[in-house]
Amino acid sequence: MYVILWQFVVHPEKVNAFIAAYAPEGAWAQLFRRADGFAGTELLRSTDSEDGAQFLTIDRWQTAEHFTQFQMQFATQYRTLDTQCEGLSLKERKLGAFASELRVGNPVQDERGRWEIAMEDEIELLNFVYNRFNARDMEAVLAALHEDVVWANGMEGGHLEGRDAVRNYWIRQWATVDPHVEPVGFSKGPEGEVVVEVHQVVHDTNGALLLDQKVGHIFKIEDGAIRRFDIRDPPPQQPQ
């Protein structure tokens, strides 16, 4: 995954126009979607600034090459939209472009036009996600999720939809417990999903052990990103 971060200080009276241009369904995202390899945009608003006019954008592409191809293919449209948005911000600064250490192989297209990656690359992707989750590197994990991901809520039940909901869920979770999940086995499900056997250890914030068990995690991966995550209940404990 290739991620580009920009920081903006926006004219307070032009905040609504800025959001309309830079939001996940805004003008920039609509332009990006015309290119191959675009994986979604997030718009974050600062809670520290008094006027609420500071923003961060996160643009995700499957690879740096996809973004370069977009720049070449849509150079004129990019310049036109950039000129239209010039008056919306007082300051703007590119924080950088970042690529995950994960390297995914060449995808293939299924019969419904979705891009799939080989099993070994799916395992590499998931190992990366587990590693970064255990390191509490939230943004790296979120970058591996589809923008419309459906994610099982292991604490409260049900499912969450979208990266923002998953981010907020982990903020709540990590404030109360300290989970560690280690994959110990991978297999392919009947509909192409990846089933992961996981050793789950959970402590409370004081270090007391709450759980030590094996669980099943089920991932559906589309276009090189995690589209859905479900949890399979652990097997019942055998009587001693």
Backbone as JSON, one array per atom type, in Angstrom:
{
  "sequence": "MYVILWQFVVHPEKVNAFIAAYAPEGAWAQLFRRADGFAGTELLRSTDSEDGAQFLTIDRWQTAEHFTQFQMQFATQYRTLDTQCEGLSLKERKLGAFASELRVGNPVQDERGRWEIAMEDEIELLNFVYNRFNARDMEAVLAALHEDVVWANGMEGGHLEGRDAVRNYWIRQWATVDPHVEPVGFSKGPEGEVVVEVHQVVHDTNGALLLDQKVGHIFKIEDGAIRRFDIRDPPPQQPQ",
  "N": [[0.84, -1.19, 0.0], [0.49, 2.24, -0.78], [0.73, 5.39, 0.6], [-0.3, 8.74, 0.89], [0.12, 11.73, 2.63], [-1.35, 14.81, 3.49], [-1.37, 18.03, 5.02], [-3.58, 20.59, 6.06], [-4.42, 24.0, 6.66], [-7.32, 25.66, 6.92], [-9.33, 28.29, 5.54], [-11.55, 29.64, 7.86], [-14.16, 30.37, 7.08], [-14.46, 28.89, 4.83], [-14.63, 26.23, 5.26], [-16.69, 24.33, 4.78], [-16.75, 24.21, 1.98], [-14.19, 23.24, 1.55], [-14.34, 20.68, 2.74], [-16.21, 19.53, 1.02], [-14.67, 19.27, -1.27], [-12.49, 17.65, -0.49], [-13.33, 15.43, 0.92], [-14.11, 11.86, 1.41], [-15.92, 11.28, -0.66], [-15.6, 13.42, -2.25], [-14.52, 15.98, -4.64], [-11.79, 15.52, -5.26], [-11.44, 12.77, -4.65], [-13.23, 11.68, -6.48], [-11.93, 12.27, -8.87], [-9.54, 10.78, -8.49], [-10.59, 8.2, -8.51], [-10.96, 7.62, -11.15], [-8.72, 6.49, -12.04], [-6.64, 3.52, -12.22], [-5.91, 1.49, -9.38], [-6.44, 3.15, -7.21], [-7.2, 3.39, -3.78], [-8.74, 4.67, -1.91], [-9.71, 7.57, 0.08], [-9.19, 9.44, 3.07], [-10.45, 11.92, 5.26], [-9.41, 13.8, 7.87], [-10.23, 15.69, 10.73], [-8.9, 18.17, 12.83], [-9.04, 18.01, 16.36], [-7.87, 19.65, 18.12], [-7.43, 22.3, 17.34], [-8.78, 25.56, 17.81], [-10.67, 26.71, 16.08], [-11.33, 24.57, 14.52], [-10.33, 24.22, 11.96], [-8.24, 22.84, 10.87], [-6.91, 20.22, 8.94], [-6.29, 16.83, 7.89], [-5.38, 14.9, 5.14], [-5.55, 11.61, 3.83], [-4.47, 9.74, 1.33], [-4.83, 6.78, -0.41], [-3.13, 4.38, -2.35], [-2.69, 1.47, -4.36], [-0.07, 0.94, -5.16], [3.02, 2.83, -5.51], [3.55, 3.13, -8.18], [1.03, 3.07, -9.35], [0.04, 5.56, -8.53], [1.84, 7.27, -9.81], [1.23, 6.69, -12.48], [-1.38, 7.67, -12.54], [-0.86, 10.43, -12.22], [0.39, 10.98, -14.63], [-1.59, 10.31, -16.5], [-3.77, 11.91, -15.88], [-2.95, 14.55, -15.74], [-3.72, 17.13, -16.66], [-6.36, 17.42, -15.68], [-5.81, 17.24, -12.98], [-4.27, 19.58, -12.48], [-6.2, 21.51, -13.1], [-8.2, 21.07, -11.11], [-6.67, 21.48, -8.84], [-6.09, 24.21, -9.08], [-8.66, 25.26, -8.81], [-9.09, 24.76, -6.12], [-7.32, 26.31, -4.75], [-7.88, 28.65, -3.24], [-9.03, 27.77, -0.9], [-7.54, 27.07, 1.34], [-5.35, 28.31, 3.91], [-2.81, 27.46, 4.47], [-0.89, 24.76, 3.22], [0.62, 21.57, 3.41], [2.69, 18.99, 2.37], [3.02, 16.05, 4.08], [4.28, 13.73, 3.54], [5.01, 10.72, 1.62], [4.27, 7.34, 1.94], [5.19, 3.93, 2.01], [4.11, 0.67, 2.71], [6.01, -1.95, 4.28], [5.32, -4.32, 3.29], [5.25, -6.43, 0.47], [3.33, -7.11, -2.2], [2.45, -9.59, -4.58], [1.83, -9.88, -8.16], [-1.53, -9.18, -8.96], [-4.47, -11.09, -10.0], [-7.37, -11.17, -12.11], [-10.68, -11.99, -11.18], [-13.7, -13.85, -12.19], [-15.68, -11.96, -11.86], [-14.52, -9.57, -12.23], [-13.01, -8.62, -10.12], [-9.96, -7.97, -8.41], [-7.58, -10.36, -7.46], [-5.13, -11.74, -5.22], [-2.32, -13.99, -4.93], [-2.31, -16.9, -2.77], [-0.03, -17.03, -1.12], [0.69, -14.37, -1.03], [-1.53, -13.26, 0.2], [-1.23, -14.39, 2.72], [1.15, -13.15, 3.48], [0.27, -10.5, 3.55], [-1.6, -10.67, 5.69], [0.02, -11.54, 7.8], [1.58, -9.26, 8.06], [-0.42, -7.44, 8.89], [-1.2, -8.55, 11.38], [1.25, -8.3, 12.76], [1.6, -5.48, 12.8], [-0.72, -4.74, 14.17], [-0.25, -5.84, 16.72], [1.87, -4.24, 17.4], [0.58, -1.9, 17.8], [0.34, -0.15, 15.7], [-1.7, 1.59, 14.34], [-2.47, 3.07, 11.99], [-1.01, 1.84, 9.95], [-2.19, -0.69, 9.87], [-4.84, 0.03, 9.21], [-4.41, 1.0, 6.67], [-4.24, -1.28, 5.19], [-6.8, -2.12, 4.93], [-9.88, -2.28, 3.13], [-11.67, 0.64, 2.04], [-14.37, 0.48, 2.59], [-14.58, -1.51, 4.47], [-15.91, -4.32, 6.27], [-16.1, -5.17, 9.57], [-15.66, -7.41, 12.23], [-16.94, -6.86, 15.47], [-15.41, -7.64, 18.19], [-15.67, -7.1, 20.9], [-18.16, -5.92, 21.53], [-20.04, -7.09, 19.95], [-21.73, -7.76, 16.8], [-21.06, -5.94, 13.71], [-18.71, -3.61, 12.31], [-18.56, -0.84, 10.04], [-16.49, 0.48, 7.6], [-13.34, 2.32, 7.64], [-13.07, 4.39, 9.56], [-14.85, 3.66, 11.6], [-13.65, 1.3, 12.46], [-11.2, 2.29, 13.37], [-12.08, 3.9, 15.57], [-13.16, 1.9, 17.16], [-10.88, 0.37, 17.84], [-9.51, 2.29, 19.34], [-11.21, 2.49, 21.57], [-11.02, -0.17, 22.44], [-8.26, -0.61, 23.02], [-7.93, 1.09, 25.11], [-8.96, -0.23, 27.25], [-8.23, -2.94, 27.32], [-5.42, -5.16, 26.65], [-4.68, -6.65, 23.93], [-3.13, -9.47, 22.29], [-2.43, -11.04, 19.31], [-1.58, -13.91, 17.61], [-0.89, -15.38, 14.59], [-1.15, -18.82, 13.78], [-1.71, -20.65, 11.86], [-2.8, -21.05, 8.45], [-5.46, -21.3, 6.1], [-7.48, -22.04, 3.18], [-10.79, -21.05, 2.6], [-14.08, -22.28, 1.5], [-15.19, -20.35, -0.22], [-13.12, -18.84, -1.1], [-12.17, -17.28, 0.96], [-9.76, -16.45, 3.54], [-8.8, -18.42, 6.17], [-7.72, -18.12, 9.41], [-5.96, -19.59, 11.99], [-5.61, -18.58, 15.26], [-3.65, -17.65, 18.03], [-4.76, -16.2, 20.82], [-4.14, -13.83, 23.25], [-5.11, -12.0, 26.0], [-4.71, -9.28, 28.13], [-5.6, -7.26, 30.99], [-5.42, -3.66, 31.54], [-3.74, -3.49, 33.67], [-2.13, -5.62, 33.51], [-3.09, -8.12, 34.21], [-4.03, -11.44, 33.36], [-6.61, -12.1, 31.1], [-7.67, -13.63, 28.96], [-6.66, -16.6, 27.26], [-6.44, -18.26, 24.52], [-7.36, -20.24, 21.61], [-8.58, -19.0, 18.56], [-10.61, -18.53, 15.62], [-10.01, -16.58, 12.77], [-11.49, -14.98, 10.02], [-10.97, -13.89, 6.81], [-11.9, -11.9, 4.06], [-10.51, -10.99, 1.08], [-10.14, -8.48, -1.25], [-9.08, -6.94, -4.25], [-6.5, -6.66, -3.26], [-6.83, -5.74, -0.67], [-8.2, -5.92, 2.67], [-11.47, -6.88, 2.82], [-13.52, -7.87, 4.39], [-13.9, -9.01, 7.74], [-14.3, -11.64, 10.0], [-15.07, -13.37, 13.05], [-14.54, -16.56, 14.28], [-16.05, -18.61, 16.65], [-14.23, -19.84, 19.51], [-13.3, -23.32, 20.03], [-15.24, -25.42, 22.27], [-14.17, -25.82, 25.68], [-12.56, -28.75, 26.79], [-13.72, -31.0, 29.31], [-11.98, -31.31, 32.38]],
  "CA": [[0.0, 0.0, 0.0], [1.21, 3.52, -0.89], [-0.12, 6.35, 1.29], [0.17, 10.13, 0.78], [-0.49, 12.54, 3.67], [-1.29, 16.26, 3.37], [-1.93, 18.8, 6.14], [-4.16, 21.84, 5.59], [-5.07, 24.98, 7.52], [-8.37, 26.11, 6.01], [-10.07, 29.5, 5.88], [-12.72, 29.21, 8.66], [-15.41, 30.56, 6.36], [-14.49, 28.03, 3.64], [-14.5, 24.85, 5.72], [-17.66, 23.46, 4.09], [-16.3, 24.01, 0.59], [-13.01, 22.38, 1.61], [-14.81, 19.31, 2.98], [-16.86, 19.05, -0.2], [-13.64, 18.93, -2.25], [-11.48, 16.7, -0.02], [-13.94, 14.31, 1.63], [-14.0, 10.59, 0.68], [-16.74, 11.3, -1.88], [-15.44, 14.75, -2.8], [-14.03, 16.16, -6.01], [-10.49, 14.86, -5.45], [-11.62, 11.32, -4.68], [-13.87, 11.34, -7.75], [-10.89, 12.27, -9.89], [-8.64, 9.65, -8.24], [-11.25, 6.93, -8.85], [-10.9, 7.4, -12.59], [-7.45, 5.8, -12.32], [-6.44, 2.2, -11.62], [-5.07, 1.39, -8.2], [-6.84, 4.03, -6.12], [-7.74, 2.56, -2.69], [-9.57, 5.43, -0.99], [-9.27, 8.8, 0.73], [-9.77, 9.8, 4.36], [-10.3, 13.32, 5.67], [-9.42, 13.9, 9.33], [-10.33, 17.07, 11.21], [-8.23, 18.32, 14.11], [-9.84, 18.34, 17.55], [-7.05, 20.52, 18.96], [-7.5, 23.7, 16.93], [-9.96, 26.23, 18.36], [-11.69, 26.95, 15.06], [-11.61, 23.34, 13.81], [-10.05, 24.43, 10.54], [-7.04, 22.1, 10.48], [-7.31, 18.93, 8.39], [-5.29, 15.91, 7.36], [-5.91, 13.97, 4.14], [-4.8, 10.37, 3.64], [-4.82, 9.15, 0.03], [-4.25, 5.44, -0.49], [-2.99, 3.75, -3.65], [-2.15, 0.12, -4.21], [1.39, 1.05, -5.29], [3.51, 4.13, -5.97], [3.46, 3.14, -9.63], [-0.33, 3.46, -9.7], [-0.1, 7.01, -8.37], [2.61, 7.9, -10.89], [0.45, 6.54, -13.7], [-2.48, 8.62, -12.42], [-0.33, 11.78, -12.47], [0.66, 11.12, -16.06], [-2.8, 10.17, -17.28], [-4.75, 12.94, -15.55], [-2.19, 15.75, -15.36], [-4.5, 18.34, -16.94], [-7.47, 17.48, -14.73], [-5.23, 17.49, -11.65], [-3.92, 21.0, -12.4], [-7.44, 22.3, -13.09], [-8.83, 20.96, -9.81], [-5.77, 22.12, -7.87], [-6.3, 25.65, -9.21], [-9.99, 25.56, -8.24], [-9.06, 24.61, -4.65], [-6.24, 27.13, -4.19], [-8.35, 29.65, -2.3], [-9.72, 27.18, 0.25], [-6.67, 26.89, 2.49], [-4.34, 29.31, 4.22], [-1.53, 26.76, 4.37], [-0.95, 23.32, 2.96], [1.96, 20.98, 3.49], [2.75, 17.54, 2.18], [3.76, 15.42, 5.17], [5.13, 12.68, 2.98], [4.43, 9.54, 0.99], [4.76, 6.2, 2.7], [4.86, 2.61, 1.49], [4.28, -0.38, 3.7], [7.11, -2.86, 4.0], [4.74, -5.46, 2.61], [5.33, -6.46, -0.99], [2.32, -8.04, -2.71], [2.73, -9.97, -5.95], [0.91, -9.41, -9.2], [-2.89, -9.7, -8.81], [-5.18, -11.6, -11.18], [-8.76, -10.76, -12.08], [-11.61, -13.11, -11.16], [-14.73, -13.8, -13.21], [-16.53, -10.79, -11.64], [-13.74, -8.37, -12.45], [-12.29, -8.21, -8.92], [-8.56, -8.36, -8.43], [-7.2, -11.27, -6.39], [-3.71, -12.01, -5.12], [-2.04, -15.39, -4.64], [-2.44, -17.27, -1.36], [1.17, -16.66, -0.36], [0.66, -12.92, -0.82], [-2.55, -13.02, 1.21], [-0.63, -14.73, 4.01], [2.09, -12.08, 3.8], [-0.54, -9.35, 3.94], [-2.19, -10.88, 7.01], [1.12, -11.51, 8.78], [1.9, -7.84, 8.25], [-1.5, -6.83, 9.67], [-1.08, -9.0, 12.77], [2.45, -7.69, 13.33], [1.37, -4.06, 13.06], [-1.74, -4.64, 15.21], [0.39, -6.1, 18.01], [2.72, -3.09, 17.68], [-0.34, -0.76, 17.95], [0.55, 0.76, 14.57], [-3.08, 1.59, 13.83], [-2.6, 3.57, 10.61], [-0.48, 0.84, 9.03], [-3.22, -1.72, 9.71], [-5.97, 0.61, 8.48], [-4.03, 1.15, 5.26], [-4.43, -2.58, 4.53], [-8.23, -2.41, 4.87], [-10.71, -1.61, 2.12], [-12.31, 1.81, 2.64], [-15.71, 0.08, 3.05], [-14.4, -2.79, 5.16], [-16.86, -4.79, 7.29], [-15.16, -5.7, 10.58], [-16.33, -7.97, 13.4], [-16.72, -6.19, 16.75], [-15.22, -8.73, 19.14], [-15.98, -6.69, 22.27], [-19.54, -5.51, 21.76], [-20.91, -7.82, 19.06], [-22.09, -7.13, 15.54], [-20.0, -5.58, 12.78], [-18.44, -2.21, 12.04], [-18.43, -0.57, 8.61], [-15.61, 1.57, 7.24], [-12.11, 2.46, 8.41], [-13.24, 5.26, 10.72], [-15.49, 2.89, 12.66], [-12.65, 0.37, 12.99], [-10.26, 3.11, 14.15], [-12.7, 4.26, 16.85], [-13.3, 0.66, 17.92], [-9.59, 0.03, 18.43], [-9.21, 3.27, 20.38], [-11.95, 2.05, 22.76], [-10.52, -1.45, 22.89], [-6.92, -0.52, 23.6], [-8.01, 1.86, 26.36], [-9.45, -1.08, 28.33], [-7.53, -4.23, 27.35], [-4.16, -5.24, 25.89], [-4.74, -7.92, 23.2], [-2.04, -9.91, 21.41], [-2.95, -12.11, 18.45], [-0.48, -14.5, 16.86], [-1.37, -16.41, 13.66], [-0.39, -20.08, 13.85], [-2.04, -21.49, 10.71], [-3.61, -20.43, 7.41], [-6.07, -22.22, 5.14], [-8.4, -21.39, 2.25], [-12.17, -21.45, 2.77], [-14.75, -22.73, 0.28], [-15.51, -19.23, -1.1], [-11.91, -18.06, -1.33], [-11.75, -16.55, 2.16], [-8.6, -16.98, 4.24], [-9.12, -18.77, 7.55], [-6.49, -18.06, 10.19], [-6.0, -20.05, 13.38], [-4.93, -17.51, 16.0], [-3.46, -17.74, 19.48], [-5.17, -14.91, 21.36], [-3.86, -13.59, 24.67], [-5.61, -10.67, 26.36], [-4.5, -8.81, 29.5], [-6.18, -5.95, 31.26], [-4.41, -2.6, 31.51], [-2.82, -3.68, 34.8], [-1.3, -6.78, 33.23], [-3.71, -9.37, 34.63], [-4.47, -12.25, 32.22], [-8.06, -12.26, 30.94], [-7.95, -14.7, 28.01], [-5.56, -17.28, 26.57], [-7.23, -19.23, 23.79], [-7.27, -20.3, 20.16], [-9.78, -18.55, 17.87], [-10.51, -18.49, 14.16], [-10.26, -15.32, 12.09], [-11.85, -15.24, 8.62], [-10.74, -12.67, 6.03], [-12.16, -11.82, 2.62], [-9.57, -10.02, 0.53], [-10.46, -8.07, -2.62], [-8.23, -5.87, -4.78], [-5.31, -6.52, -2.43], [-7.16, -5.13, 0.62], [-9.14, -6.71, 3.47], [-12.83, -6.38, 2.59], [-14.39, -8.32, 5.48], [-13.27, -9.78, 8.82], [-15.23, -12.29, 10.92], [-14.46, -14.15, 14.13], [-15.16, -17.87, 14.54], [-15.98, -18.89, 18.08], [-13.27, -20.88, 19.88], [-13.94, -24.6, 20.36], [-15.52, -25.54, 23.71], [-13.13, -26.42, 26.51], [-12.79, -30.12, 27.2], [-13.73, -31.14, 30.76], [-10.74, -31.83, 32.97]],
  "C": [[0.88, 1.25, 0.0], [0.28, 4.61, -0.39], [0.51, 7.73, 1.22], [-0.6, 10.96, 1.8], [-0.26, 14.02, 3.39], [-1.93, 16.9, 4.59], [-2.39, 20.15, 5.62], [-4.63, 22.7, 6.77], [-6.03, 25.74, 6.62], [-8.95, 27.44, 6.5], [-11.33, 29.09, 6.67], [-14.04, 29.34, 7.91], [-15.53, 29.65, 5.13], [-14.38, 26.55, 4.0], [-15.44, 23.92, 4.96], [-17.26, 23.19, 2.65], [-15.08, 23.1, 0.55], [-13.43, 20.92, 1.8], [-15.44, 18.73, 1.73], [-15.83, 18.61, -1.25], [-12.77, 17.77, -1.81], [-12.03, 15.5, 0.74], [-13.84, 13.02, 0.8], [-14.85, 10.49, -0.57], [-16.62, 12.64, -2.59], [-14.81, 14.77, -4.18], [-12.7, 15.46, -6.25], [-10.65, 13.35, -5.54], [-12.29, 10.88, -5.98], [-12.87, 11.32, -8.9], [-9.97, 11.06, -9.72], [-9.27, 8.34, -8.71], [-11.25, 6.65, -10.35], [-9.64, 6.62, -12.98], [-7.44, 4.42, -11.67], [-5.61, 2.34, -10.34], [-5.42, 2.31, -7.06], [-7.57, 3.21, -5.06], [-8.51, 3.37, -1.66], [-8.89, 6.64, -0.38], [-9.94, 8.94, 2.08], [-9.5, 11.28, 4.62], [-10.46, 13.37, 7.18], [-9.41, 15.36, 9.74], [-9.73, 17.17, 12.61], [-9.24, 18.64, 15.21], [-9.1, 19.27, 18.49], [-7.2, 22.0, 18.63], [-8.83, 24.31, 17.39], [-11.06, 26.4, 17.32], [-12.02, 25.7, 14.24], [-11.29, 23.39, 12.35], [-8.73, 23.8, 10.11], [-7.45, 20.68, 10.09], [-6.09, 18.13, 7.95], [-5.98, 15.03, 6.33], [-4.96, 12.79, 4.02], [-5.31, 9.74, 2.35], [-4.09, 7.83, -0.11], [-4.28, 4.94, -1.93], [-2.39, 2.37, -3.44], [-0.63, 0.13, -4.28], [1.75, 2.48, -5.68], [3.39, 4.24, -7.48], [2.05, 3.52, -10.09], [-0.52, 4.97, -9.58], [0.66, 7.76, -9.47], [1.85, 7.84, -12.21], [-0.74, 7.5, -13.7], [-2.0, 10.03, -12.76], [-0.08, 12.01, -13.96], [-0.64, 11.16, -16.86], [-3.76, 11.34, -17.09], [-4.08, 14.25, -15.14], [-3.02, 17.02, -15.56], [-5.63, 18.5, -15.94], [-6.97, 17.78, -13.32], [-4.92, 18.98, -11.48], [-5.17, 21.86, -12.32], [-8.1, 22.27, -11.71], [-7.98, 21.62, -8.72], [-5.95, 23.64, -7.89], [-7.63, 26.07, -8.6], [-9.97, 25.55, -6.72], [-8.04, 25.53, -3.97], [-6.73, 28.08, -3.1], [-8.99, 29.09, -1.04], [-8.86, 27.13, 1.5], [-5.7, 28.05, 2.66], [-2.94, 28.72, 4.08], [-1.81, 25.32, 3.96], [0.47, 22.79, 2.9], [1.87, 19.47, 3.27], [3.62, 16.94, 3.28], [4.63, 14.28, 4.68], [4.31, 11.6, 2.3], [5.08, 8.32, 1.61], [4.3, 4.91, 2.05], [5.06, 1.59, 2.59], [5.44, -1.27, 3.29], [6.63, -4.11, 3.27], [4.9, -5.34, 1.11], [4.37, -7.52, -1.51], [2.59, -8.32, -4.18], [1.68, -9.49, -6.92], [-0.47, -10.01, -8.99], [-3.42, -10.26, -10.11], [-6.64, -11.24, -11.01], [-9.67, -11.98, -12.09], [-12.72, -12.9, -12.17], [-15.67, -12.61, -13.05], [-15.74, -9.49, -11.73], [-12.99, -7.87, -11.23], [-10.86, -8.73, -8.99], [-8.25, -9.23, -7.22], [-5.69, -11.44, -6.4], [-3.5, -13.45, -4.69], [-2.09, -15.63, -3.13], [-1.23, -16.85, -0.55], [1.23, -15.16, -0.09], [-0.41, -12.53, 0.19], [-2.0, -13.33, 2.6], [0.36, -13.65, 4.43], [1.36, -10.82, 4.25], [-1.06, -9.5, 5.37], [-1.12, -10.94, 8.1], [1.54, -10.07, 9.09], [0.85, -7.17, 9.14], [-1.41, -7.26, 11.13], [0.12, -8.36, 13.46], [2.21, -6.24, 13.71], [0.27, -3.84, 14.12], [-1.1, -4.84, 16.59], [1.33, -4.97, 18.41], [1.91, -1.81, 17.9], [-0.08, 0.31, 16.89], [-0.76, 0.84, 13.8], [-3.16, 2.0, 12.37], [-2.06, 2.58, 9.6], [-1.5, -0.27, 8.8], [-4.39, -1.19, 8.9], [-5.67, 0.75, 6.99], [-4.22, -0.15, 4.49], [-5.9, -2.95, 4.4], [-8.89, -1.66, 3.71], [-11.42, -0.44, 2.78], [-13.71, 1.5, 3.16], [-15.67, -1.27, 3.78], [-15.56, -3.05, 6.14], [-16.04, -5.58, 8.3], [-15.93, -6.18, 11.81], [-15.94, -7.21, 14.66], [-16.65, -7.26, 17.83], [-15.59, -8.38, 20.56], [-17.48, -6.54, 22.49], [-20.54, -6.26, 20.88], [-21.23, -7.05, 17.8], [-20.87, -6.83, 14.67], [-19.91, -4.06, 12.64], [-18.27, -2.02, 10.54], [-17.56, 0.65, 8.38], [-14.41, 1.71, 8.18], [-12.29, 3.31, 9.66], [-13.87, 4.51, 11.89], [-14.51, 1.91, 13.28], [-11.63, 1.12, 13.84], [-10.84, 3.43, 15.53], [-12.87, 3.05, 17.75], [-11.98, 0.29, 18.6], [-9.18, 1.03, 19.5], [-9.92, 2.88, 21.68], [-11.35, 0.77, 23.33], [-9.2, -1.32, 23.62], [-6.89, 0.32, 24.88], [-8.41, 0.97, 27.53], [-8.73, -2.42, 28.44], [-6.29, -4.18, 26.46], [-4.14, -6.59, 25.17], [-3.46, -8.19, 22.4], [-2.55, -11.1, 20.64], [-1.82, -12.6, 17.55], [-1.02, -15.56, 15.92], [-0.5, -17.66, 13.73], [-0.72, -21.01, 12.69], [-2.97, -20.77, 9.75], [-4.2, -21.52, 6.51], [-7.06, -21.44, 4.28], [-9.8, -21.94, 2.48], [-12.84, -21.78, 1.45], [-15.09, -21.61, -0.69], [-14.31, -18.3, -1.3], [-11.44, -17.26, -0.14], [-10.52, -17.23, 2.78], [-8.98, -17.2, 5.7], [-7.81, -18.87, 8.33], [-6.76, -18.61, 11.59], [-5.09, -19.13, 14.19], [-4.83, -17.88, 17.47], [-3.69, -16.34, 20.05], [-4.89, -14.85, 22.87], [-4.27, -12.16, 24.98], [-5.34, -10.41, 27.84], [-5.31, -7.54, 29.72], [-5.07, -4.92, 31.34], [-3.44, -2.65, 32.68], [-1.94, -4.9, 34.63], [-1.89, -8.11, 33.65], [-4.26, -10.12, 33.41], [-5.98, -12.41, 32.23], [-8.42, -13.44, 30.06], [-6.65, -15.29, 27.48], [-6.2, -18.44, 25.83], [-6.89, -19.22, 22.31], [-8.61, -19.86, 19.57], [-9.54, -18.62, 16.37], [-10.85, -17.11, 13.63], [-10.49, -15.62, 10.61], [-11.77, -13.91, 7.86], [-11.19, -12.88, 4.59], [-11.33, -10.68, 2.06], [-9.94, -9.75, -0.93], [-9.55, -6.92, -3.02], [-7.03, -5.61, -3.89], [-5.56, -5.89, -1.08], [-8.19, -6.0, 1.34], [-10.53, -6.09, 3.35], [-13.78, -6.74, 3.73], [-13.58, -9.17, 6.47], [-14.35, -10.32, 9.74], [-14.44, -13.11, 11.93], [-15.25, -15.44, 14.29], [-14.99, -18.19, 16.02], [-14.95, -19.96, 18.36], [-13.98, -22.17, 20.21], [-14.2, -24.68, 21.86], [-14.39, -26.22, 24.44], [-13.52, -27.84, 26.89], [-12.81, -30.21, 28.73], [-12.44, -31.77, 31.26], [-11.04, -33.08, 33.79]]
}
